[in-house]
Amino acid sequence: MNCTTTTATTTHSTMASSVPRLDTAGIAALLGLSREHVTDRLTKRVDFPKPYINVSRRTRYWRTSDVLAWMRGK
């Protein structure tokens, strides 16, 4: 039972790490904004994608494809 749980957790972690993702600094670099602007304003917009991974209140990751789609207005 413990081995199955470990395998499932490892598989999920591997899948999550293979998805191209951005943190707030990456989003800021992509958009030419400051990280503070992204953190304080952009990520709080209702039309901005929700984080893909919430590690903590301060550490979050967004799928790169979601951010790019948002940039294109989709």
Order of alpha helices (4+ residues) and beta strands (2+ residues): alpha-beta-alpha-alpha-beta-beta-alpha
